[in-house]
Amino acid sequence: PVIRNLGRAASQLLQSSGCGCGVSLVPVRAIGVSPRQVASDASFHSVTFSESDHPRVLITGGLGQLGVGLAKLLRKRFGKNNVILSDIRKPADNVFYSGPFIFADILDYKNLREIVVNNRITWLFHYSALLSAVGEANVPLARAVNITGLHNVLDIAAEHNLRLFVPSTIGAFGPTSPRDPTPDLCIQRPRTIYGVSKVHAELMGEYYHYHYGLDFRCLRYPGIISADSQPGGGTTDYAVQIFHDAIKTGKFKCYLRPDTRLPMMYIDDCLKATLEVMEAPAEALTMRTYNISAMSFTPEELAQEVQKYVPELQITYNVDQVRQAIADSWPMNFDDSNARRDWGWKHDYDLPELVTTMFSYLGSDSRIAQAN
């Protein structure tokens, strides 16, 4: 109102100028403000997104294990040009030409905000993060990416009325949490910077939901297994590495004890759950963060299933004390009954289906196929 009143006063003054010259006024544009700069009770939602239209999607950290697969799923559902993949790394040709890709650094608040505005983003999937073992090796970087980056995303999502998805994981629990099974609500005292950042994300998302009306949704992922990506430094990545090593060398060295039980999931189930929770009616959700689960196994049980395809596979155990300590603080089984009740979550892949599917993708041109 102040700007409008000043504009009117200036217009009247100039129009009454004695020279009689026609004066062209440049319209005054109100500068947008960030939630960081406004009172906590202010409303900074913009135009309401119509659910009858396709969402405009941005995926941060899109070149990680999940981003490319999620983009493929969402583009099939919402249209190729409605889903923008982003990262700070150079994408492979097949990724670059499969749909929109842009550079986006989540630590650059201004640039990220411009991307959301210029592309009329309505859904944001925030996958940028350093994983558990990598984060322990570089705590300052993990703190910056996993926490400061999250704050940027939360502020932008709240300001522009986005539906925001931020994944959490089994890493959000600690050694004092119940492990078998682990419920949605319980003690969470993780001992890694990765885990601390995930608990922080869960609580900040819930805070923004209740204080600012942000449509925040979060799933706690178990270990995710996929054939499309290489292991990325996570504690559960042994369950991906074993397939690559079985095919390439016939030898696998595991960094966890053979009896270390952890919840796991095939990537197709993970992506399906992510889309389902984002499409679930808001009134169906009784919480902001849900456990999801599919199976739970040990390295020894996985190896036995893999050896049905590669009987000569040689397995040794060289325990990495850092990763083993992390795994020993994580859940052995997830209780995901709330997700199954509230929005109908149901997994498709158990351990035998998982192993069969992985070899069908990775082993089609290998000595495994020849042996079979």
C-alpha positions in Angstrom: 0.0 0.0 0.0 2.8 2.4 0.8 4.4 1.8 -2.7 1.0 2.2 -4.4 0.3 5.5 -2.6 3.7 6.9 -3.4 3.2 5.9 -7.0 -0.1 7.7 -7.2 1.3 10.9 -5.5 4.2 10.9 -7.9 1.9 10.4 -10.9 -0.3 13.3 -9.8 2.7 15.6 -9.3 4.2 14.9 -12.6 0.9 15.2 -14.5 0.4 18.7 -13.0 3.9 19.8 -14.2 3.9 23.3 -15.7 5.8 22.3 -18.9 2.9 20.2 -20.1 5.2 17.4 -21.2 3.9 13.8 -21.3 5.8 11.9 -18.6 6.0 8.1 -18.8 6.2 6.5 -15.4 8.0 3.1 -14.9 5.7 0.9 -12.8 7.0 0.3 -9.3 7.6 -3.4 -8.7 7.2 -4.8 -5.2 10.3 -6.8 -4.2 9.5 -10.3 -2.9 10.6 -11.1 0.6 12.0 -14.4 2.1 10.4 -16.0 5.1 13.8 -15.2 6.8 12.8 -11.6 6.7 9.2 -11.7 7.8 7.5 -12.1 11.2 6.7 -15.7 12.2 2.9 -15.1 12.0 3.1 -13.6 8.5 1.5 -15.3 5.5 3.8 -15.7 2.5 1.9 -18.2 0.3 1.4 -17.3 -3.3 -1.1 -18.5 -5.9 -2.8 -21.7 -4.9 -1.8 -24.6 -7.1 -4.7 -26.4 -8.8 -4.5 -30.1 -8.2 -6.3 -30.6 -11.5 -3.2 -29.5 -13.3 0.1 -31.4 -13.5 2.6 -30.3 -10.9 5.8 -28.5 -12.0 8.6 -30.5 -10.4 12.1 -29.7 -9.4 14.5 -32.5 -8.1 17.7 -31.3 -6.3 20.6 -33.7 -6.1 19.1 -35.4 -9.0 22.2 -37.3 -10.2 22.4 -39.4 -7.0 21.0 -42.9 -6.6 17.3 -41.9 -6.7 17.0 -38.7 -8.7 17.3 -40.1 -12.2 14.8 -42.9 -11.6 12.4 -40.6 -9.9 12.6 -38.1 -12.8 11.8 -41.0 -15.3 8.8 -42.0 -13.2 7.4 -38.5 -12.8 8.0 -37.6 -16.5 6.0 -40.6 -17.5 3.2 -39.5 -15.3 3.2 -35.7 -15.6 5.0 -35.1 -18.9 8.6 -34.8 -19.8 8.8 -31.0 -19.6 7.1 -30.8 -16.2 10.0 -32.4 -14.4 13.3 -30.6 -14.0 16.4 -32.6 -12.8 19.2 -30.6 -11.2 22.6 -31.1 -9.6 26.0 -29.4 -9.4 27.6 -32.2 -11.5 27.7 -32.7 -15.2 25.1 -35.3 -16.3 25.7 -38.2 -18.6 24.4 -37.8 -22.2 21.5 -40.1 -21.7 20.4 -38.1 -18.6 20.9 -34.7 -20.2 18.8 -35.6 -23.3 16.1 -37.4 -21.5 14.4 -34.2 -20.2 15.1 -30.8 -18.7 18.3 -30.5 -16.7 19.8 -27.4 -15.0 22.6 -26.6 -12.6 21.3 -25.9 -9.1 23.4 -25.4 -6.0 21.3 -25.7 -2.9 23.8 -23.5 -1.0 23.1 -20.7 -3.4 19.8 -19.4 -2.0 19.3 -16.7 -4.7 19.9 -19.0 -7.6 17.6 -21.7 -6.2 14.9 -19.2 -5.6 15.2 -17.9 -9.2 14.8 -21.5 -10.5 11.6 -22.0 -8.5 10.1 -18.7 -9.7 11.2 -18.8 -13.3 10.0 -22.4 -13.8 6.8 -22.0 -11.8 7.8 -25.0 -9.6 5.0 -26.5 -7.4 6.6 -29.7 -6.2 10.1 -30.0 -4.9 12.0 -33.2 -4.1 15.1 -32.4 -2.1 17.6 -35.2 -2.6 20.8 -33.2 -2.1 22.8 -34.8 0.8 26.0 -36.4 1.8 25.5 -40.0 2.9 26.6 -41.6 6.2 30.1 -42.8 5.6 31.0 -39.8 3.4 29.6 -37.4 5.9 31.7 -38.8 8.7 34.8 -38.2 6.6 33.9 -34.5 6.0 31.6 -33.2 8.7 31.8 -29.5 7.8 30.7 -30.2 4.2 28.0 -32.6 5.4 26.8 -29.9 7.8 26.7 -27.3 5.1 24.9 -29.5 2.5 22.6 -31.4 4.7 21.5 -28.6 7.1 22.2 -25.2 5.5 21.0 -26.5 2.2 17.8 -27.8 3.9 17.1 -24.4 5.4 17.3 -22.8 2.0 14.9 -25.3 0.6 12.4 -24.9 3.5 12.3 -21.1 3.2 11.8 -21.2 -0.6 9.2 -23.9 -0.4 7.3 -22.0 2.3 7.5 -18.7 0.5 6.2 -20.1 -2.8 3.7 -22.6 -1.4 5.4 -25.7 -2.7 4.7 -29.3 -1.8 8.0 -30.4 -0.4 9.4 -33.9 -0.1 12.6 -34.5 1.9 13.7 -38.1 2.4 14.9 -39.4 5.8 16.4 -42.8 6.4 17.2 -45.5 8.9 20.1 -43.2 9.7 17.8 -41.0 11.7 17.8 -43.5 14.6 20.5 -44.3 17.1 21.7 -47.0 19.5 19.0 -46.1 22.1 16.2 -46.4 19.6 14.1 -49.6 19.6 15.6 -51.7 16.7 13.3 -54.6 16.1 10.9 -53.3 15.1 11.5 -49.5 15.0 8.2 -47.5 15.1 7.5 -44.1 13.5 7.6 -42.3 16.9 10.4 -43.3 19.3 13.7 -42.0 20.7 16.0 -40.8 18.0 19.6 -40.1 19.0 21.8 -40.8 15.9 25.6 -40.6 16.3 26.5 -39.5 12.7 26.3 -36.1 11.2 24.1 -37.7 8.5 21.7 -39.0 11.0 21.6 -35.8 13.0 20.8 -33.8 9.8 18.0 -36.2 9.0 16.4 -35.8 12.4 16.8 -32.0 12.0 15.1 -32.2 8.6 12.1 -34.2 10.0 11.6 -31.7 12.9 12.1 -28.6 10.8 9.7 -29.8 8.2 7.1 -30.6 10.8 7.7 -27.1 12.4 7.2 -25.4 9.1 4.1 -27.4 8.5 2.4 -26.4 11.7 3.7 -22.8 11.8 3.6 -21.8 8.2 1.3 -24.3 6.6 4.1 -25.8 4.5 2.9 -29.1 2.8 5.9 -31.1 4.0 6.1 -34.8 3.4 8.9 -37.2 4.4 9.6 -40.9 4.2 12.2 -42.8 6.2 13.9 -44.9 3.5 15.6 -48.2 4.4 18.7 -49.2 2.4 17.9 -48.7 -1.3 19.2 -51.2 -3.9 19.3 -50.3 -7.6 21.0 -51.5 -10.7 21.2 -48.1 -12.3 23.8 -46.5 -10.0 27.1 -47.2 -8.4 27.4 -47.4 -4.6 27.6 -43.9 -3.2 29.3 -44.1 0.2 26.3 -45.3 2.3 26.6 -48.0 5.0 24.0 -50.2 3.2 25.8 -49.9 -0.2 27.3 -53.3 0.3 24.0 -54.7 -0.9 24.6 -53.0 -4.3 28.3 -53.7 -4.5 27.9 -57.5 -4.1 26.0 -57.7 -7.5 28.7 -55.7 -9.4 31.5 -57.7 -7.9 29.8 -61.0 -8.4 29.4 -60.3 -12.1 32.9 -58.7 -12.7 35.2 -60.7 -10.5 33.3 -63.4 -8.7 34.8 -62.1 -5.4 33.1 -59.9 -2.9 34.7 -58.3 0.3 32.0 -57.2 2.7 32.7 -54.4 5.2 29.9 -55.5 7.6 29.7 -58.6 9.8 27.7 -61.4 8.1 25.0 -61.2 10.7 24.3 -57.5 10.4 20.5 -57.2 9.8 19.2 -54.0 8.2 15.9 -53.1 6.4 16.3 -52.9 2.6 14.1 -52.0 -0.4 14.4 -52.3 -4.2 14.5 -48.9 -5.9 11.2 -49.4 -7.8 9.3 -49.8 -4.5 11.1 -46.7 -3.1 10.1 -44.5 -6.0 6.6 -45.9 -6.0 6.2 -45.0 -2.3 7.6 -41.5 -2.9 5.1 -40.8 -5.6 2.2 -42.3 -3.6 2.8 -40.2 -0.5 3.1 -37.1 -2.6 -0.2 -37.8 -4.3 -2.0 -38.8 -1.1 -4.8 -36.4 0.0 -3.6 -34.1 2.8 -6.4 -35.2 5.0 -5.3 -38.8 4.8 -1.9 -38.1 6.4 -1.8 -38.4 10.2 1.9 -37.5 10.4 4.5 -35.7 8.3 7.2 -38.5 8.4 6.5 -42.2 7.8 8.6 -45.3 8.0 8.4 -47.5 4.8 9.8 -51.0 4.6 9.9 -54.0 2.3 12.4 -56.6 3.5 15.2 -57.1 6.0 18.2 -59.3 5.6 21.9 -59.8 6.6 24.9 -59.9 4.3 25.1 -63.6 4.8 21.4 -64.1 3.7 21.9 -61.9 0.7 25.1 -63.7 -0.3 23.3 -67.1 -0.1 20.6 -65.8 -2.5 23.2 -64.3 -4.9 25.1 -67.6 -4.9 22.1 -69.3 -6.5 23.1 -67.3 -9.6 26.9 -67.3 -9.0 27.7 -70.5 -7.1 31.4 -69.8 -7.3 31.1 -66.4 -5.7 33.8 -66.1 -3.0 32.9 -63.9 0.0 35.2 -62.5 2.7 34.4 -60.2 5.5 36.8 -57.3 6.3 34.8 -55.3 8.8 35.1 -51.5 8.6 34.7 -50.4 12.2 33.2 -47.0 11.3 30.5 -48.5 9.1 29.8 -51.4 11.4 29.3 -49.0 14.3 26.8 -47.0 12.2 25.0 -50.2 11.2 24.8 -51.4 14.8 23.0 -48.2 15.7 20.4 -48.5 13.0 17.0 -50.4 13.0 16.9 -54.1 12.1 13.3 -53.9 11.0 11.0 -51.0 10.3 7.4 -50.8 11.6 5.6 -49.1 8.6 2.0 -50.0 9.7 1.0 -46.3 9.7 2.0 -45.8 6.0 0.1 -49.0 5.1 -3.0 -47.8 6.9 -3.0 -44.1 6.0 -2.2 -44.1 2.3 -2.1 -47.8 1.3 1.6 -48.4 1.1 2.4 -52.0 -0.1 5.8 -53.2 -1.4 6.2 -55.5 -4.4 9.8 -56.9 -4.0 11.0 -59.4 -1.5 14.6 -60.7 -1.4 14.2 -63.4 -4.1 12.5 -61.0 -6.5 15.2 -58.4 -5.7 18.1 -60.7 -6.6 16.4 -61.9 -9.8 15.7 -58.4 -10.9 19.2 -57.1 -10.2 20.8 -59.9 -12.2 18.3 -59.4 -15.0 19.6 -55.9 -15.3 23.3 -56.3 -14.6 24.0 -59.8 -15.8 22.4 -60.1 -19.2 25.7 -59.8 -21.1 28.0 -61.3 -18.5 29.5 -64.6 -17.7 26.4 -65.1 -15.4 24.1 -65.3 -18.4 26.6 -67.6 -20.1 26.7 -69.9 -17.1 22.9 -70.0 -16.8 
